[in-house]
Amino acid sequence: MKFLERYPEYIAFRNRGKNNEDKEGPEQPAMETVVSESTPEELLESGYRELRSALASELLQQVKAASPAFFERVVVELLLRMGYGGTQEEAGRVVGKSGDGGIDGIINEDRLGLDVIYIQAKRWDADVGRPEIQKFVGALAGNKANKGVFITSSGFSKGAVDYASQVNHRVVLIDGPMLAELMMDHDLGVSTKDVYTVKRLDTDYFEED
């Protein structure tokens, strides 16, 4: 209830139908009340979306403030949490400065390393352009790889997106907003503060034979 009382719409919803006029007291100035047709469940959902949006913005800000090396570890850990690499230990690793021609991380999808995902991570403020994607595709070709994930804390230019969709290699682009969403979905860099369980009446329970 304390959470819902943050929203004037809920207060108006709760007070609908009540007579707020005090006949014995002095006449009070009329107050304009905005009546919302939203249900408490809809207000909860709206509040949840607002909280999630604020967290995504805060999370992305922290990511941009981190070092490039830390950012590389984040993207590798994220893909592992998403299930790439299976149950293998040490399935993913950060290549870093000793990297292999524009590759920042590698994830082996099978134990023999026959299926490999190569990762490029750019902790940038400006959008990533087509030349960077071309370099990444060249690095994939040099490693005889077919799959690559390019992750940035910023965004991608239209030319970069168009080029990635046209090449023979399978290149997935993940921008800053999508990165924040995936980190929240897979509990990376975030923790659960509160859990609200919304229950409904079980009409089947009250049925009598």
N, C-alpha and C positions, 0 to 999 in steps of 0.2 A: 504494500500500500504506500509506503514511503517513497518507493521508486515512482509509482504512478502519480503521486501527488506533485511531482515536479512539473506535470503537464496541465495547463489550464483546461484543456479539453476534457481531461478526466474529471477534474473538479466540477466542471459544468455538467458532465454526464451523471455524476453521482448526485448532484443537487437538483436534477430535473424532477419536476413533479412536487418539489417541496415548496411550501409557502414561506417565503423569507420575509414577509411584511410584518413588522412589529406594530400592531395597532395601538398599543399603549404608549409607546415612546414617541418622541418627536419625529416628524417626517424626515426621512433620510433622502439625500439626493439620489436620483436614479443612476444606477451603474450599468454600463453597457456590458453584457455578458455574451460571449461567443459560445454558442451551443454546438458541440460536435456530435455527429452521428456515428463516430467511431466507437467500437466496442472496446472494453478493457483489453481483450486479446490483441486487437489491432493496434492499440496504443503501446502494448508491450513489444509487439513486432517492430513498430516504428522506432521505439526507444532502442531496441537491440540493434537495428540498422545504424542508428545514429552513433551508438557506442562503438560499433565495429568500424565505421568509417573514421572516427576519431583515432582509434587504436591503429588502424592501417597507416594513417598519416604520421603518427608518432613513431611507429615501427620503421617506416621508410626513412624518417629523419635520422634515427639511430644508425640505420644501415649506411647511410651516406656519410655519417660522421666517423665510421669505423675505418680502419686501415685497409688498403687493397688486399693484403694477405688474409686478414680476417674475413673479408667479403668472399674471397675464394673458398675458404673453409665453410662458410655459411651455405654457399650454393651447392657444394658437394654433399654436405650433410642433409640439405633439403631433399635432394634427389634420392638419397638413400632412404630417408624417411617416407618418401613417396612410393617406395617399393622397388626402385631400380637397384639391381645388384642382388636381389633376393635375400636369402638368409646368410649369405657369405660374410665372414668376418674380413675386414679390410678390403671389401669389394670396391670401395672408392678411395681415391687419394688425390691430394693436391699436388700439382706439378710445380707450380710457383715459378720463381725466377730461373730455376734450372730447367725450365720447360722445354717443350719440343715445338718450336716454331709457332707460337700463337695459341698453344693449348695450355689451359690453366688447371684442368682437372680431368681425371679419367675414371670411369666406372665400368668394371667388368660385369656384364650381365650373366655370364656363366663362368664356371670355375676354370675352364681352359682358356678363357680370354678370347674365344672365337667371336663373340658379339660384344663390341665395345662402344660406349658412348663417350664422346669427347666434349669437353666443356670449355667455353670461353666466358670469363666474368669481367665485366667492366663497371667499376664503381665511378660512374660519371654523373655530371649534372646536365651536360648537353646531350642532345639526342645522338644516338649511334647512326652513322651514315652508311651508305652502300660500300665504300672502300673497306670498312672494317669487316663487313660480312664477306666480302670477296677474299680478304686475307684469311678469314676463318675457314672458308670453303677450300682455299688452297692448302691450308694446314691439314684439313681432313683428307684431301687427295694425297698429300705427301705421306700420310700415315695409313693409306689404303683403307680409310674408314668411310662408312656410309651414313652414320648418325652423328648429329651434333646438336648441342643445346647452347644457345648464346643468351646469357642473362645479364641484364644491366639494371642499375638503380634508377636510370632515367627513362628514356623512350627510344623509339626507332623512327627514322625518317621514312617517308613513303617509298623512296628509292630503295632503302634497305629491305623493307617488307616485300616489295615487288620482286627484288632480286632473289630473296630467300625462297619465294614461292615458285621460282622458275628453274632453279638449279636441279640437277639430278640427285644431289645429296639431300637427305632428309634433315633439314635444319629447322629447329624449333626456336622461336624468339620469345623470350619472357621479359617484359618491361617491368619498371618499378612497381606500379599498382598491382600487377598480377603477382609479382614476387611477394609483396606484402600479404595478399590474399592467401597464397599458398603457405606462407609461413604461419599464418593464423590457423589455417585448416589443419596443419600438421604439428601444431604446438611447438614451433621452433622460435625461440626468443620471446615467447609469451607464456603466461601461466593463468590458470583459471582463478578468478576472484570470487564470483558468486554463481550459484546455479538456482534458477527459479523453475519449479515444476508446476505446470498448469494442469489442473485436473478437471474432469467433467463428471456430471452425474451418470452413474451406471444404471440406466433404466431397466436393464435385464435383471438386475439383482432384486428389484422390487416386484417382479412379476410373480404372481401366486398361481399355483396349479388349481 
